[in-house]
Amino acid sequence: MFGHVRKVLLGNATAQGLQFVATMVLSRIYTPADFAFVAEVQSIATAVAVVVTLQLHLVIPLAKSDEEARATTELVQTLCIAVGLLGLVPALFLGSAAAYAVLLAPLLGLANTYNSFLVFKGSFGRLGAFYIVRAAVIVSVQIALAQLPIGQLSQGAGLLWGVIAGESLSALYLRLSQVGPLRVVRFELRRALALAKERSAFSVYGTLQELVAVSAFYAPLLLFNGKFGDDIGGQYAMANRLAWAPVGLLAGSLAQVLYHRFGKSIPPAKGEPLPRIGSGPAIATAVLLGSALTFLLPDLFLIVLGPQWTLTSQLLPLQLVWGGFFLLATPYRVASRALQLQRFQLGIDLGMLAAFGLVFWLTELSALHTMGILVAVALLQNLAQAATAHVGLRRAASRSAP
């Protein structure tokens, strides 16, 4: 399993490194306003992409045969195109950011769909290579468009069209190389809607759960700004960015490999033992101890960031502890998806979002103490995710017992 994780992680890390290096070039070509507009479009598109697939791309790795996986991929592809076209007209009346976002979201949905097919096949080396190629295409197009008239149009036009072109070419490549030629594309909206109805754990609860989870993750960014002002909000944002870049990279790579594995073993067949879903005491101890040791390094963080980031150096260890909880709970979240327990995950994430709101509304604590309470809430949330997976797995095993 670790070999598969290494392949995805290497591809993901290389892609992020390439984009980071390219940022130093792009920041000299485009303005801060361009980057701000692109960030706004991408944040909206990420949320809309959750809806265009109705999270049914997560059904693909659970297929029991190649034929079933391909058929499901075709149906989710239909939903991406149909929902994208449906949202394009109203988006035109909501401004350019919404219009760009609704144009980009189906492409993200298609890429997620085809990636899920790779996860089903266990093609993790190809998946890692895809991340690298996509990043290279995006930054190359962005730099090239800056030399053309389109790069001088409305805010971030070159940056945005670079992302759109990169996602389009990447999705097209995955479609042609993995799923099949375009001449065999089938647009079967009725069957796609039937799949959404049949798999309501994904299409209804899964979609809501993902939207709530994204909201719960980004809510503190807005709440810190609103309660403590832009300066402290910026300190939180910097700590959040530094902590969650590596955590997201590790958790995302691990989740894709685990979903392939759990898709084959959950629920267990009759007479088969329960699959092990935890990370083991040694790994858990190492992750938590490593996170806790960062409390000894605030001076090092200040040297790296500069003296104006004092609060960030204090918030960062707490963010890393939160990230440690999140990383250890990743197998349980993945198992819950394979067990179709999204409605319970939705309840847990709603509770977390409500708790965050109450902390900011009812308390008058400092930013640092507020962060400590948020981490405690996150611990309870991840423990609840683990308990949900364990209970769901045992129930599934009891139903399949001989």
C-alpha positions in Angstrom: 0.0 0.0 0.0 2.8 2.4 0.9 4.2 2.0 -2.6 1.0 3.2 -4.1 0.8 6.1 -1.7 4.4 7.0 -2.6 3.5 7.1 -6.3 0.5 9.4 -5.8 2.3 11.5 -3.2 5.3 12.0 -5.5 3.2 13.1 -8.4 1.1 15.4 -6.2 4.2 17.0 -4.5 6.0 17.5 -7.8 2.9 19.2 -9.3 2.6 21.5 -6.3 6.3 22.3 -6.4 6.1 23.1 -10.1 3.1 25.4 -9.5 5.0 27.1 -6.6 8.1 27.7 -8.7 5.9 29.0 -11.6 4.2 31.4 -9.2 7.5 33.3 -8.9 7.4 33.8 -12.7 3.7 34.5 -12.9 3.8 37.0 -10.1 6.0 39.2 -12.3 3.7 38.9 -15.3 0.2 39.3 -13.6 -1.0 41.7 -11.0 -2.1 40.9 -7.4 -5.7 41.8 -8.5 -5.4 39.1 -11.2 -4.5 36.5 -8.7 -7.2 37.6 -6.3 -9.8 37.3 -9.1 -8.6 33.8 -10.1 -8.6 32.7 -6.4 -12.3 33.9 -6.2 -13.2 32.0 -9.3 -11.4 28.8 -8.2 -13.0 28.8 -4.8 -16.5 29.1 -6.4 -15.7 26.5 -9.0 -14.5 24.0 -6.3 -17.8 24.3 -4.5 -19.8 24.0 -7.8 -17.7 21.0 -8.8 -19.1 19.2 -5.7 -22.6 19.6 -7.2 -21.9 18.8 -10.8 -20.9 15.2 -10.0 -23.3 14.9 -7.1 -20.3 13.0 -5.5 -21.2 10.0 -7.7 -17.6 9.9 -9.0 -17.0 8.2 -5.6 -19.2 5.3 -6.7 -16.8 4.3 -9.5 -14.0 2.8 -7.3 -16.7 0.7 -5.6 -17.6 -1.1 -8.9 -17.2 -4.9 -9.0 -16.1 -5.1 -12.6 -14.5 -3.0 -15.3 -17.7 -2.9 -17.3 -19.6 -1.5 -14.3 -16.9 1.1 -13.6 -16.9 2.3 -17.2 -20.7 2.5 -17.3 -20.8 4.5 -14.1 -18.1 6.8 -15.4 -20.2 7.5 -18.5 -23.2 8.4 -16.4 -21.3 10.7 -14.0 -19.8 12.3 -17.1 -23.3 13.0 -18.3 -24.2 14.7 -15.1 -21.1 16.9 -15.2 -22.0 18.1 -18.7 -25.8 18.5 -18.0 -25.4 20.3 -14.7 -22.7 22.5 -16.1 -24.8 23.6 -19.1 -27.8 24.1 -16.8 -25.9 26.5 -14.6 -24.1 28.4 -17.3 -27.0 30.7 -18.3 -28.0 32.0 -14.8 -24.2 32.4 -14.0 -23.9 34.9 -16.8 -26.3 37.2 -14.9 -24.2 36.8 -11.6 -21.0 38.4 -12.9 -17.8 37.3 -14.6 -16.5 35.4 -11.6 -19.6 33.2 -11.5 -19.5 32.7 -15.2 -15.9 31.6 -15.2 -16.5 29.3 -12.2 -19.4 27.5 -13.9 -17.3 27.1 -17.0 -14.5 25.6 -14.9 -16.5 23.5 -12.5 -17.6 20.8 -15.0 -14.0 20.4 -16.1 -13.0 19.8 -12.5 -15.8 17.3 -12.2 -14.8 15.4 -15.3 -11.2 15.3 -14.1 -12.4 13.9 -10.7 -14.6 11.4 -12.5 -11.7 10.1 -14.7 -9.4 10.1 -11.7 -11.8 7.9 -9.9 -11.7 5.5 -12.8 -7.9 5.4 -12.4 -8.4 4.7 -8.6 -10.7 1.8 -9.5 -8.0 0.3 -11.8 -5.3 0.9 -9.2 -3.3 2.9 -11.7 -1.6 5.1 -9.1 1.6 5.7 -11.1 -0.4 7.0 -14.0 -2.5 9.1 -11.5 0.7 10.7 -10.1 2.0 11.4 -13.6 -1.3 13.0 -14.5 -0.9 15.6 -11.6 2.5 16.6 -12.9 1.4 16.9 -16.6 -1.7 18.9 -15.6 0.4 21.4 -13.6 2.9 21.7 -16.4 0.2 22.4 -19.0 -1.6 25.0 -16.8 1.5 27.0 -16.0 2.8 26.8 -19.6 -0.5 28.1 -21.0 -0.6 30.8 -18.4 2.8 32.1 -19.3 2.2 31.8 -23.0 -1.2 33.6 -22.9 0.5 36.5 -21.1 2.4 37.2 -24.3 -0.8 37.3 -26.3 -3.6 39.9 -26.3 -5.9 37.7 -24.3 -3.5 38.0 -21.4 -4.2 41.8 -21.3 -8.0 41.5 -21.2 -10.2 41.5 -18.1 -8.8 40.6 -14.7 -6.7 37.5 -14.7 -7.8 36.4 -18.2 -4.5 34.7 -19.0 -4.4 33.0 -15.6 -7.9 31.8 -15.9 -7.8 30.6 -19.5 -4.6 28.8 -18.6 -6.4 26.9 -15.8 -9.4 26.2 -18.2 -7.1 25.0 -21.0 -5.1 22.9 -18.7 -8.1 21.2 -17.1 -9.7 20.7 -20.5 -6.7 19.1 -22.1 -6.1 17.0 -19.0 -9.7 15.7 -18.9 -9.6 15.0 -22.6 -6.4 13.1 -22.3 -7.8 10.9 -19.4 -11.0 10.3 -21.3 -9.2 9.2 -24.5 -6.5 7.2 -22.8 -8.4 5.5 -20.0 -12.2 5.4 -20.7 -12.5 5.4 -24.5 -12.7 7.5 -27.7 -15.2 10.4 -27.9 -17.2 8.6 -30.7 -18.5 6.2 -28.1 -19.6 8.8 -25.6 -23.2 8.2 -24.5 -25.4 11.0 -23.1 -28.0 9.1 -21.0 -29.5 11.7 -18.7 -32.4 9.5 -17.5 -30.0 6.7 -16.5 -27.7 9.2 -14.8 -30.6 10.6 -12.8 -31.7 7.0 -11.9 -28.1 6.4 -10.6 -28.4 9.6 -8.5 -31.7 8.3 -7.0 -30.3 4.9 -6.4 -27.1 6.1 -4.7 -28.7 8.9 -2.6 -26.0 8.3 0.1 -23.6 9.9 -2.4 -25.9 12.2 -4.5 -27.8 13.7 -1.5 -26.0 13.1 1.7 -22.6 13.0 0.2 -23.0 16.2 -1.7 -24.4 18.0 1.3 -21.7 16.6 3.5 -18.9 17.7 1.2 -20.3 21.2 1.0 -20.7 21.4 4.8 -17.1 20.0 5.3 -15.7 22.6 2.9 -17.7 25.3 4.7 -16.5 24.1 8.1 -12.9 24.2 7.0 -13.1 27.7 5.6 -15.4 29.1 8.2 -12.6 30.0 10.7 -10.9 32.1 8.0 -14.0 34.3 7.8 -14.7 34.2 11.5 -11.2 35.2 12.5 -11.4 38.2 10.1 -14.9 39.2 11.3 -14.1 39.0 15.0 -10.5 40.0 15.3 -9.9 42.1 12.2 -7.9 41.7 9.1 -4.5 41.7 10.7 -5.2 38.7 13.0 -7.3 37.1 10.3 -4.2 37.3 8.0 -2.1 35.7 10.7 -4.6 32.8 10.9 -4.7 32.5 7.1 -0.9 32.2 6.9 -0.8 29.5 9.7 -3.6 27.7 7.9 -1.8 27.8 4.6 1.5 26.5 6.0 -0.1 23.7 8.0 -2.6 22.4 5.6 -0.5 22.3 2.4 1.5 19.2 3.6 -1.5 17.7 5.5 -3.7 18.0 2.5 -1.1 16.5 0.3 -0.6 13.5 2.5 -4.2 13.0 3.3 -5.4 13.3 -0.3 -2.8 10.8 -1.6 -3.6 8.3 1.2 -7.3 8.7 0.7 -7.1 7.7 -3.0 -5.2 4.5 -2.3 -7.3 3.6 0.6 -10.5 4.1 -1.4 -9.3 1.7 -4.0 -8.5 -0.9 -1.2 -11.7 -0.4 0.7 -13.7 -0.5 -2.5 -12.6 -4.1 -2.9 -13.1 -5.2 0.7 -16.0 -3.2 2.1 -18.5 -4.6 2.9 -16.6 -7.8 3.6 -17.8 -10.9 1.8 -19.4 -13.7 3.8 -16.9 -15.4 6.0 -14.1 -12.9 5.3 -12.5 -11.1 8.3 -13.1 -7.4 8.9 -10.6 -5.2 7.0 -8.3 -3.1 9.2 -9.0 0.5 8.8 -7.0 2.3 11.5 -3.4 3.5 11.2 -2.0 1.5 14.1 -0.7 2.8 17.5 2.9 3.3 16.2 1.9 5.6 13.4 -0.7 7.4 15.5 1.9 8.1 18.2 4.5 9.3 15.7 2.0 11.7 14.0 0.7 13.1 17.3 4.1 13.4 18.9 5.5 15.1 15.8 2.6 17.6 15.8 3.1 18.3 19.5 6.8 18.9 19.2 6.1 21.9 16.9 5.1 23.8 20.1 8.9 23.9 20.8 9.6 25.7 17.5 7.9 29.1 17.5 11.3 30.9 17.4 12.2 28.9 14.3 8.9 29.8 12.7 9.6 33.5 13.3 13.1 33.2 11.7 11.5 31.7 8.6 8.5 34.0 8.4 9.8 37.3 9.9 9.1 39.2 13.1 5.7 40.5 12.0 4.3 36.9 12.1 4.4 36.4 15.9 0.8 35.2 16.2 1.2 32.9 13.2 4.2 31.2 14.9 1.9 30.5 17.9 -1.1 29.4 15.9 0.8 27.2 13.5 1.5 24.4 16.1 -2.2 24.3 16.9 -3.0 24.0 13.2 -0.5 21.2 12.9 -2.1 19.3 15.8 -5.5 19.7 14.0 -3.9 18.5 10.9 -2.5 15.4 12.8 -6.0 14.5 13.9 -7.3 15.0 10.4 -4.6 12.8 8.9 -5.1 9.9 11.4 -8.9 10.1 10.8 -8.5 9.8 7.0 -8.9 6.0 6.9 -12.1 6.3 8.9 -13.5 9.0 6.6 -12.7 6.9 3.5 -14.2 3.8 5.1 -17.4 5.7 5.9 -17.7 6.6 2.2 -17.2 3.0 1.1 -19.9 2.0 3.7 -22.2 4.8 2.4 -22.5 6.4 5.8 -22.5 10.0 4.4 -25.6 11.0 6.3 -23.8 10.4 9.6 -20.7 12.2 8.3 -23.1 15.1 7.4 -24.4 15.2 11.0 -20.9 15.2 12.4 -19.7 18.0 10.1 -22.8 20.1 10.8 -22.1 19.8 14.5 -18.6 21.0 13.9 -19.7 23.9 11.9 -22.3 24.9 14.5 -19.7 24.6 17.3 -17.3 26.9 15.5 -20.0 29.5 15.1 -20.9 29.2 18.9 -17.3 29.6 19.9 -17.0 32.9 18.0 -20.4 34.1 19.0 -20.5 33.3 22.7 -16.9 33.7 23.9 -14.6 36.7 24.3 -11.3 34.8 24.3 -8.1 35.8 22.6 -7.3 34.6 19.1 -4.9 32.0 20.5 -7.3 30.6 23.1 -10.1 30.5 20.4 -7.8 28.5 18.2 -7.2 26.0 21.1 -11.0 25.5 21.4 -11.3 24.9 17.7 -8.7 22.2 17.8 -10.6 20.6 20.7 -13.7 20.6 18.6 -11.8 19.1 15.7 -10.5 16.3 17.9 -14.1 15.4 18.9 -15.2 15.6 15.2 -12.4 13.2 14.2 -13.1 10.8 17.0 -16.8 10.7 16.0 -15.7 9.9 12.4 -13.6 7.0 13.7 -16.5 5.7 15.8 -18.9 6.0 12.9 -16.7 3.9 10.7 -16.1 1.2 13.3 -19.8 0.8 14.0 -20.7 0.8 10.3 -18.1 -1.8 9.5 -19.3 -4.1 12.2 -22.9 -3.8 11.1 -21.9 -4.5 7.5 -19.9 -7.6 8.7 -22.8 -8.9 10.7 -25.1 -8.6 7.7 -22.7 -10.5 5.5 -21.9 -13.2 8.2 -22.7 -16.8 7.1 
